[in-house]
Amino acid sequence: MREVLKFLIIFGMIGGAAAWWLSRPTHWEFNEDVALVGDPEHGREVFLAGGCASCHASGDSDDKLTLSGGMKIPSPFGMFVVPNISTDPEHGIGGWTPDQFADAVLRGVSPEGTHYFPAFPYTSYIHMDPQDVIDLFAYMQTLPPSAQDNPPHDIRFPYNIRRAVGLWKQLYLKEGYTVTAAPGAQIQRGRYLVEALGHCGECHTPRDEFGGLIRSEWLHGAPNPAGKGEIPGITRTLLGWKKADIAYYLATGFTPDYDSAGGHMALVIENTAQLPPEDREAIAAYLMALP
């Protein structure tokens, strides 16, 4: 009996050490081709395509550039609260360096070396061009500060253990695109806008019991985490729209049936309406090309 107990203790120690190693934060590796002095003008385009203001802007409907956060995001695991990412050095990210910002966006790791919860859609942002990330940071540094505090998340145990997010990342944080075949420059641009910057799959794709995207049902629609209704599928077959309909919707918020975007999608349209027309057309082309 003593030998069995000794074996179980040793086995448990080995398993614990392996889990600790696998759950360690992995950092973005600086590439010499990336200029850490970003271009804020291009960063504004990235900001719009990424929809940063849709979640992080203050509650003032007339102020879309003070990124004080505070929005609550319900989930089966508890309530996430969107943080302050303004230029305030104490409450926001004003004291961050460009590579710390890239580490957060591309790998979901904080400057302190802890995992961010995947309510922050770094599973999509991992596909971003690092230079776009640095340009985005340069633009965000031009925005006003906010001293609003960051309320804590209200997440149930054991999902509130940040170290365990490292194991979650082993399963779900992947660098490859979901749609591997993207013929032509326009569809490739649309894939980048949808799968990376716009992170459309985070809402429009169903999730498994651990909160990971079910990529075999990519953009097929999902239950509304707020518990009311469904988030629609936006593949060519499920949507049933023409390419021009999609581009027009992203510019105006009006559907072919003369309905209008509501809820969080109305905030998304505020951003896509400011994109260049060719970007909206690229998104439409990508969605029309989905199997």
Solvent accessible surface area in square Angstrom, and as a share of the most:
residue,aa,sasa,rsa
1,M,192,0.86
2,R,194,0.71
3,E,117,0.52
4,V,84,0.48
5,L,98,0.49
6,K,100,0.42
7,F,127,0.53
8,L,101,0.50
9,I,95,0.48
10,I,86,0.44
11,F,132,0.55
12,G,43,0.41
13,M,132,0.59
14,I,113,0.58
15,G,38,0.36
16,G,41,0.39
17,A,65,0.51
18,A,48,0.37
19,A,40,0.31
20,W,161,0.56
21,W,150,0.53
22,L,71,0.35
23,S,3,0.02
24,R,86,0.31
25,P,28,0.18
26,T,64,0.37
27,H,98,0.44
28,W,27,0.09
29,E,147,0.66
30,F,105,0.44
31,N,73,0.37
32,E,161,0.72
33,D,129,0.67
34,V,13,0.08
35,A,56,0.43
36,L,66,0.33
37,V,136,0.78
38,G,16,0.15
39,D,67,0.35
40,P,58,0.37
41,E,141,0.63
42,H,65,0.29
43,G,0,0.00
44,R,104,0.38
45,E,79,0.35
46,V,4,0.03
47,F,4,0.02
48,L,13,0.06
49,A,13,0.10
50,G,5,0.04
51,G,16,0.16
52,C,17,0.10
53,A,10,0.08
54,S,9,0.06
55,C,34,0.20
56,H,29,0.13
57,A,15,0.12
58,S,26,0.17
59,G,85,0.82
60,D,76,0.39
61,S,86,0.56
62,D,135,0.70
63,D,41,0.21
64,K,70,0.30
65,L,76,0.38
66,T,22,0.13
67,L,2,0.01
68,S,4,0.03
69,G,7,0.07
70,G,29,0.28
71,M,65,0.29
72,K,135,0.57
73,I,52,0.26
74,P,43,0.27
75,S,30,0.20
76,P,100,0.63
77,F,33,0.14
78,G,18,0.17
79,M,67,0.30
80,F,18,0.07
81,V,11,0.07
82,V,8,0.05
83,P,62,0.39
84,N,4,0.02
85,I,29,0.15
86,S,3,0.02
87,T,25,0.14
88,D,19,0.10
89,P,103,0.65
90,E,144,0.65
91,H,41,0.18
92,G,13,0.13
93,I,8,0.04
94,G,25,0.24
95,G,56,0.54
96,W,55,0.19
97,T,62,0.36
98,P,36,0.23
99,D,61,0.32
100,Q,60,0.27
101,F,11,0.05
102,A,0,0.00
103,D,15,0.08
104,A,3,0.02
105,V,8,0.05
106,L,3,0.02
107,R,45,0.16
108,G,0,0.00
109,V,0,0.00
110,S,7,0.05
111,P,43,0.27
112,E,140,0.63
113,G,27,0.26
114,T,64,0.37
115,H,4,0.02
116,Y,53,0.20
117,F,18,0.07
118,P,32,0.20
119,A,39,0.31
120,F,54,0.23
121,P,20,0.12
122,Y,0,0.00
123,T,7,0.04
124,S,5,0.03
125,Y,23,0.09
126,I,17,0.09
127,H,22,0.10
128,M,9,0.04
129,D,69,0.36
130,P,38,0.24
131,Q,49,0.22
132,D,16,0.08
133,V,0,0.00
134,I,1,0.00
135,D,7,0.04
136,L,10,0.05
137,F,12,0.05
138,A,21,0.16
139,Y,24,0.09
140,M,6,0.03
141,Q,69,0.30
142,T,89,0.51
143,L,14,0.07
144,P,58,0.36
145,P,85,0.54
146,S,17,0.11
147,A,71,0.55
148,Q,81,0.36
149,D,96,0.50
150,N,71,0.36
151,P,70,0.44
152,P,117,0.74
153,H,62,0.28
154,D,106,0.55
155,I,19,0.09
156,R,129,0.47
157,F,152,0.63
158,P,68,0.43
159,Y,86,0.33
160,N,69,0.35
161,I,74,0.38
162,R,88,0.32
163,R,65,0.24
164,A,43,0.33
165,V,10,0.06
166,G,3,0.03
167,L,70,0.35
168,W,35,0.12
169,K,19,0.08
170,Q,85,0.38
171,L,111,0.55
172,Y,35,0.13
173,L,27,0.13
174,K,99,0.42
175,E,116,0.52
176,G,53,0.51
177,Y,61,0.23
178,T,33,0.19
179,V,25,0.14
180,T,117,0.68
181,A,77,0.59
182,A,11,0.08
183,P,97,0.61
184,G,45,0.43
185,A,85,0.66
186,Q,76,0.34
187,I,30,0.15
188,Q,88,0.39
189,R,94,0.34
190,G,0,0.00
191,R,35,0.13
192,Y,27,0.10
193,L,4,0.02
194,V,1,0.00
195,E,3,0.01
196,A,0,0.00
197,L,4,0.02
198,G,22,0.21
199,H,39,0.18
200,C,35,0.21
201,G,0,0.00
202,E,19,0.09
203,C,68,0.41
204,H,23,0.10
205,T,1,0.01
206,P,17,0.11
207,R,97,0.36
208,D,43,0.22
209,E,127,0.57
210,F,115,0.48
211,G,8,0.08
212,G,0,0.00
213,L,19,0.09
214,I,53,0.27
215,R,75,0.28
216,S,101,0.65
217,E,71,0.32
218,W,19,0.07
219,L,0,0.00
220,H,87,0.39
221,G,11,0.10
222,A,9,0.07
223,P,89,0.56
224,N,46,0.24
225,P,71,0.44
226,A,63,0.48
227,G,66,0.64
228,K,165,0.70
229,G,58,0.56
230,E,127,0.57
231,I,30,0.15
232,P,83,0.52
233,G,12,0.11
234,I,23,0.12
235,T,7,0.04
236,R,111,0.41
237,T,112,0.65
238,L,99,0.49
239,L,39,0.19
240,G,62,0.60
241,W,48,0.17
242,K,148,0.63
243,K,81,0.34
244,A,75,0.58
245,D,38,0.20
246,I,6,0.03
247,A,17,0.13
248,Y,125,0.48
249,Y,28,0.11
250,L,13,0.07
251,A,32,0.25
252,T,55,0.32
253,G,5,0.05
254,F,104,0.43
255,T,25,0.15
256,P,51,0.32
257,D,115,0.60
258,Y,203,0.77
259,D,89,0.46
260,S,63,0.41
261,A,24,0.18
262,G,49,0.47
263,G,68,0.65
264,H,76,0.34
265,M,54,0.24
266,A,37,0.29
267,L,47,0.24
268,V,46,0.26
269,I,14,0.07
270,E,80,0.36
271,N,11,0.06
272,T,13,0.07
273,A,44,0.34
274,Q,94,0.42
275,L,9,0.04
276,P,41,0.26
277,P,78,0.49
278,E,108,0.49
279,D,11,0.06
280,R,29,0.11
281,E,73,0.33
282,A,1,0.01
283,I,16,0.08
284,A,0,0.00
285,A,9,0.07
286,Y,1,0.00
287,L,10,0.05
288,M,48,0.22
289,A,51,0.39
290,L,5,0.02
291,P,140,0.88
